[in-house]
Amino acid sequence: MADLYGKVAIVTGASKGLGAAITRRFVKSGAQVVAAARSRDKLEILHRDYPDQILPIPCDVTNPDQVQDLINHTARELGRIDILVNNAGLGRFAPVKDLTVEDWDQMMNVNLKGTFLACKYAIPHLIKSKGHIVNISSVAGSVTFPGGGGYCASKFGLMALSDILTQELKKDEVRVNTLSPGSVQTEFSANPKDYALTAEQVAETTWMMVTAPKGVIYSNITMRPQVPPELQK
């Protein structure tokens, strides 16, 4: 099935975990995918699996020049941009009094500023293609917890940014989607539960969002794993 045949997608944080799973799912659906991340080596491994459909571009999403180069290179090499998946993210968890300024800044820069930069530079191309933006948020974008001060703040900010993008781009028919998963079995979670979501499940939902029927927008989907009855409180 080639639902995304002829489409060009950019996935940030694509070198591992959820980003790699989304990249593979889009490739399976026929898309050409620009896989962006800081790790050139890991991107090359992904590229070797799909040399004709994946274009690896090392990029630090917190660097405006690198993000602009990523967008310009994609448009120049592949001719268009249809989908932008802002997946790059990181979490540092500690009580506010113990959270370092460096950790706070890193979360704000990657989780929020990186999405802003990618959207800023990609929007002119997405308007031309009437494309999609998918921002990968988190349940932590709507629910707080002790130790999550910086992470929750960055994800709450991402939810607000997504809402504003929806309002600004609806007249241009650019669909803005936000996906908020709970715990996922990737390197991001130090000790994920056995029943936590898999990266492939989240990737499948991302694919569902960008292949929605014409006129349909899955604006915000929250995904949670089904907790086994014996473990429920």
C-alpha positions, 0 to 999 in steps of 0.5 A: 500500500502506497498511501504516501507515494509521491510525498516528501516527509521530514522527521526530526529525531529520526536516528533512533526510537520513535523517530526511526519507527515513524521514518520506517512507517512512512517509507513503507507507505511510499514516502521519501523521507528526510531523516534528521538528527544529530547522529550522522552514524545512526542516520547512515544505518537507517539510510542503508536499509532504505537507500532509495527512500531515505535522505539522511541529513545531520541537524541540530534542531536548536541551531537556526542555520542548520534547521534552515539548511535542512528545509532548504536542502530538502526542497532543493533535492526532492522538490517539495515538502508535504509532511513535517514531523517534529519528533526530536525531544529530550527529558531531564527529570528532577525537582525544580530546586535540583533541576540544573539551568543547563537541563532546563535550557536543553529541554526548552531548546530541543522540545520547543524551540526546535519545533518552532524553528522547523515550522517557521522555515517549513511553513512556506513549503507546506502552504504550497503542498497543503501539507501536514505538521505533526508535533509529537508531544506527550501526556506530560503536555496536559498532565503534570507530575513532581520532577517534571517541571522543565519537561512538562513546561516544554510540552505544555508550551508545545501544545500551545504552539500547536493550537496557534499553528492550527489557527494561523494555517487553517486558511491555507489548508495546512493540517496541524496534528499533535500526538501525545503518547504516554510511556513508550518502549524506547531509550527515552524511558529509563525503565518502561513498563512491559505494557508500555506503548511500542514505537511502532504503535505510535508510528502507526498512529502518526501515519494514520494522522497524515493519511486522514481522509480529505477534509478530516483533521485528527487535531490532537490524539492522546495515546495511553497503554492499556494497563493490565487489570491486575496492575490497576489501582 
